[in-house]
Amino acid sequence: MSGYELVVIGASWGGIEALEQVIGALPPDFPLPIAIAQHRAIDSGSGALSALISRRTGHDTCEAGDKDPIEPGRVYVAPSDYHLLVEPGSFALSTEGPVQFSRPSIDVLFDSAADSYGDRLIAILLTGLNEDGAYGMTRVSRRGGLTIAQDPTTAARAAMPQAAIDTGSVARVLPLDGIASLLVELAGHETGTHGRAA
């Protein structure tokens, strides 16, 4: 039985394609909730990213709302121009200033999730151009959570996962196509259904 209760994922440049590949390769009944902070333009339409991920992966995906409960098996996306924070069992939204030039900030998501879930948390950092997420990964590691970074050689932009790796806080470095299978293993999930292709 898995001790993990939440997966958080951060991504920036090239992240939508990377997210599609990771989430699309998970079985339809993957049991853990997933919360995503993806850098994007402020004017991107409400619900557009969650609808895109849902359509392309088949997974139940929605924008996280303030005080929304965290439900098993759902994929949650930070709304455009809001920080997404994790509280025990629920989400919170914030309009505080950008962190690492970004709102939503990956560091904010990871840091709050580390405080709320500790060693029951899995944090994944994917492709991107800046260093957002590196600090958050150190916080997850210090609180006993599992940290996974995309192999920079497989990333559309290597800077973001490389910055986290350089902190020494990343437990696993994996090519993009190896992340979903590890998540299934970590979730203690047994299924006869093969993951979808991205």
N, C-alpha and C positions, 0 to 999 in steps of 0.2 A: 504494500500500500504506500502510495506516495505521500511525503510530508509537505509537498509544495502546494500552495493555494492560489498563486497569482503569477502571471507572466507579464512583464513590462518590456516594451520594445521601443527603441528610439532610432530614428532614421532622418536623413536629410536628402541631399542631392542623389537622385537615383533610387530613392527609398520606396517609391510606390511600386516599381517593378520588383524590388527585392521583397517587399512585404507580400506581394501577390505570390511570389514563389514559395516563401516560407509558409504562409497561412494556407495557400492552396494545396500544399503537400500534406497538411494535417488531415487525419480522418474526420469525417463529418461529425462524429460524436466525441471529439477531443474534449476532455472534461474540464480543463482549467480555463478560467477567464483570462483574457488577454487585453491589456491596455496599451495604446499606441500614442506616442508623440511623434508626429511627422511634420518637419518644417515645410511650410507652404506659404503661398501669397496670402496676404491679409484679405484680399477681396475674393478668395475662393468661396464658392457658394455654400451655404449651410447644408450640411448633410452630403455634399458632393463626394467627398473622399470615402466616407463610410459606405455610400451606395455603390461606388466603384469597386471597393474591396469585396463587398457582399456579392455583387454581380459576377466578378471575375473568379472568386474562390468558392462560392456557394455557402460560405459560413455566415451565420447570423451576426451582422455587424451594425453598430449604431454609433451616433455621437454620444459621448458621455455628457450627462447633465448634472448640475449641482445637486448633491444629496442623492443621486441615483444609487440604488444598491448594486453591489458587484455580484453578478449572477454567474454560476458555473457554465462553462461552454460558450459564453458570448464574447464577441470581439468589440472593444470600445475604442473609439478614436477621439483624441482631443479636438474640440471645436477650433476652428480658425480664430486666431488672435486671443485665445484664452490659455492660461496655464492649466494643466490638469494635475490635480493632487489626489493622492490616495489616502483615505482614512480607513480605520478598521471596518471593513465591510461595505464601504461606500466611497463615492467620489466627491470632490469639491472642485469648483472652478475659481480662478483668480484672474483679475485684470492688472495685477501689479506689473511693473516695468519689465521689459525683455531681459532675459538672462542669456549671456553669450549671444547677444543680438537677436534672440529668438523668443517668440511667444506663439505657440507653446514651446516651452523649454524641456529638453530631455532631462537635464539635471534636476529640475523641479519635480518632474514625475518620479524619477528614480530615487531621489532623496526622500520624498514623502513616503514612497512605497517601502523603502528600507526601514523607516521609522515604524511603519504600521505592520509590516509583515516579517521583518527580520529574516530568519533562516528558512522561512516558508516561501521566499521570493526567488524567482528566476528573472534576471535582467539580461536583455540582448541588445547589443549596439550594432547597427548596420551601417551601410555606406553614408558618407557625408563629407562636407568640406571643412567644417570648423571643429572646435574641441568640445562642443556641447555633448554631455554624456560622460566625459572622462571623470569629472568630479563625482557625478552620480554613481558611476561604477565603483569608485573607491568606497563610497558610503554603503552600497549594497554589500560589498565584500567585507567591510568591517562589521556589519551587522549579521554576518553569517549566511547571506544569500549567495546564490550561484550566479557568476558573471560569465557571459558568453559574448565574444566579439566575432564579427564576420572577418574571415581572413582578408586582410587588405588587398591581397593580390587578386581576389575575386570581386572586389567592390568597384562600383562605377566611380567612386571617389574614395581614396584610401585614407584621407586625413583623419576622419572622425574615429574609425575603429583603431587606427594606429595610435592616436593620442591616448586612448584608453589603455591599449596594450603597454604603452610606454610608462604608465603609472605603476605597473606591476600588479594591478588589482584584478586582471582578467584571468579566470580559471581555465577557460577553454577558448581556443581560437579555431574556428571551423569554416570551411568553404560554405557558401550560401546553401548549396544543395545538401549539406549535412546537418543543418540546424533542426529541421522538422523531425527527422528520425530520432534525434537526441531528445527533443521535447516529448515525443511519444514515450520514449523509454523512461524519462524522468517523471512523467505523470503516472507511471505504473499502469499504463493503459494497454489493454489487450483488445485487438480488433481484428476482424477478418476482412475488413475493408481497406483496400489500398488507398493511399493518399492520392489526391488529384494532382495532375500535372499542372504546372503554373501556366 
